[in-house]
Every structure is written in structure tokens, then in C-alpha cells.
Amino acid sequence: MYNNNIIFIGLDTHKTFTQVAVLPDNRGAKPESLGKINTNKSSFVKLARQLQSRFPKATLHFIYEAGPCGYWIYRLLTSLSHCCYIVAPSLIPKKSGDRVKTDKRDAAKLAKLFKAEELTTIYVPEAEDEAIRDLSRARETAMKDLKDAKFQLKGLFLRNNIKCAVKDNWSNQHLRWLTELILPHHSQQIVLQEMIQTINERIKRVERLVNELEYQVKQWRYYPVVKAIQAMRGVRMLVAVGTIAELGDLRRFDHPRKLMAYLGLVPSESSSGDKRRLGKLTKCGNGRARRLLIEGAQTYKHKANISTELQKRQEGLSKEIIDIAWQAQLRLCRRYQRLMQKGKHRNVVVAAIAREMIAYIWAISREVVISPTDPKTRIARLPA
């Protein structure tokens, strides 16, 4: 009875407890609910041991949805030599008339759908990669907080008809001008001083995170990829780090079109019969990486040129990588001007350039080899 080759275990995870359902891999089998367990390491280790003793000749396949609990369950179960998969919640099939949703049903549904190969698993980064990604996102959050504080100060000036006498905003001269301002009411003066202090604190916070990110990235195994893709125009250090931290190993995509679709940079389509209708971008996948590419694509509105800064970024890179970057710049600059001359909206043009940018970035990543044995990585050409 228990000599099945594969046992599917559906996990409906929550902050404090997890619902468990078991489904053998034989025809006509139905999910069996095992109740709830605490969401902690000891409970999952105990669950894996119990299931292994109950099904000694079977391979355990754990499945749960991606969520705020992160990847620690996946890493724990895989460290115990079990198979574990994380599925995308937005891609789980759902019947239109299914109005009953419980934790017990969700766990059983995960096991049944995964057995039927109806679920899409997601890419799970390594712990080190996730740490760099958290640091990159923390810098992005700090930048957003800084912009919000600046907008609040500008709003105060607009309400009180105060015009800046310094053209270079947020320079040292501008910050000194802010400290010399005297508002008519004492309460407003307190608000102004608090806003200035908040802006100064958040500027220092951004500087600390940027310095730490630049230091940690140099110890990262994907640093050669980060350094290589900076040969592209519009891809500086922070853009390169953010893109690789969000996407991970780009070589897991066997074709750049799959990477474009993963980032949501392809147009939606609604075709039937002889008619083909293309709509807006799907905008699925990782929005942070897509936004970074959109920002980098803005630079291709100028003519192709190797600036001094870009030349410095390309120093030490192989000829193959530099050739790909130059070919990308020639093509994308021409394409930008050609689409603009056709009357396309600027946002449409930038999205098209960003879509091709990631293809060239993918090509550059194929030229980078990360040594599996030596902790210090190197840049070289991939073997044929």
C-alpha cells in the first residue's frame, strides 16, 4: 500500500501554523489531510521523519505557495535531501464556481494540481543571493523615502509661496540656503527644521547603504556578471546589481525571449482566427528589474558613443563582451530614432529598447563563467 514511488505533500503555510495534505502517486488516490503543524523548523523536521518512516520506499515531494514566509522552508527540506517546490500563487488554476476556500482544501489542492503537472514552480535564489537582493531593495526603499521627504518640503514651500534662490537643488549650497530660511510663524519654522533634519538623515542613510552594497557585491559570486553587464550603455553599478540580484542566474533561460516574457516586457495578445490583436505590455514577473531596465533604456535616445565613464567600466573585460555591448549600442540607438520618427509614443519606444536590452544582457551573461571550485570568480568565454 505504501510502496508508491512519489508522495506529494501539499503545505498551506501561515505565520503560526501549516496545514498538511498527503497524496500518493497512484491512480485514483485521494488527498489525505494530516492536520496542522507549527510553522517552525523542529515541526517540519519531525513531519519529514514521520513521512519518511511511513513511506520508506517513496520520494517525498513538498509543495507550497510563495508568500511572505520566504524560502526557509524550502532550504530546510532540501537540506534534509527531500524534493521541495514553491509555486506561484497567481498561476494556480481556479474554477470559476469554486466559492469554498479553506486551509484543508488549499493543501489538498496543491498536492492534486502538482501531481497533475498544472502548477508553475518559481526560481529560488541562494541564501547569499537573497541577502544581496535584500540590501539592494533596502537602498531602493531608502531612495524612495528620501524623495518623499523632499516632496514634502517642496509642498511646504509651494503652500507658503517660497521660491528657491539656488538653481542647483539639494546641493551643499541649497542645503545651506534652507538653514537660512526664516518662516513667519514659529510652528512652521519647527516643521521646516524637522524636514531639513529628516532629509539630511535620509541622505546619509542612502550613502551608507550604497557604500555597503558596493562592498558586499565585490564578495558576491555574481560580481563578474555585474561587472560584465556594465559594459552596456545605461547599466551602471546600481542598475547592474539590482538587475542581477532580482533575476539571479540569467543562464537558466535558454532563450532571451523567455527572459523578456518573464519580465513582462512583451505585448499582450488576443488573437482569434485571421485576426491578431496586440495590446499593452503584460507587466508580469519582477517589476523592480523591469523598472531598472526602463531607466537604463532612456540613455539610448542619444547617438552611439563610448564616453570616458563607459570606457572605464569596460576596462579589463574580454573582447567578446565589449563587442556585444557596442553592437547593442549601435542597434538600440538606431532603433530608438527610427521608432520615434515613425511617430511612436516615447513610452512605447523606451519599452521596446528595454526589451532588447535584456536580450543583450543575457548574451553577455553567457560569456561569463563562475568557477564552481574557486571562491574567486573569473571572467572568460564559455566553452563551446
HELIX and SHEET records of a PDB file:
HELIX    1   1 LYS A   41  ARG A   54  1                                  14    
HELIX    2   2 TRP A   72  SER A   79  1                                   8    
HELIX    3   3 PRO A   89  LEU A   91  5                                   3    
HELIX    4   4 ASP A  103  LYS A  115  1                                  13    
HELIX    5   5 ALA A  127  ARG A  159  1                                  33    
HELIX    6   6 ASN A  172  THR A  179  1                                   8    
HELIX    7   7 HIS A  186  VAL A  217  1                                  32    
HELIX    8   8 TYR A  223  ILE A  229  1                                   7    
HELIX    9   9 MET A  237  LEU A  247  1                                  11    
HELIX   10  10 LEU A  250  ARG A  252  5                                   3    
HELIX   11  11 PRO A  256  TYR A  262  1                                   7    
HELIX   12  12 GLY A  287  ALA A  297  1                                  11    
HELIX   13  13 GLN A  298  LYS A  301  5                                   4    
HELIX   14  14 THR A  308  GLN A  314  1                                   7    
HELIX   15  15 LYS A  319  GLN A  341  1                                  23    
HELIX   16  16 ARG A  346  SER A  365  1                                  20    
SHEET    1   A 5 GLU A  32  ASN A  38  0                                        
SHEET    2   A 5 PHE A  17  PRO A  24 -1                                        
SHEET    3   A 5 ILE A   6  THR A  13 -1                                        
SHEET    4   A 5 THR A  59  GLU A  65  1                                        
SHEET    5   A 5 CYS A  83  VAL A  87  1                                        
SHEET    1   B 2 PRO A 267  GLU A 269  0                                        
SHEET    2   B 2 LEU A 278  LEU A 281 -1                                        
END                                                                             
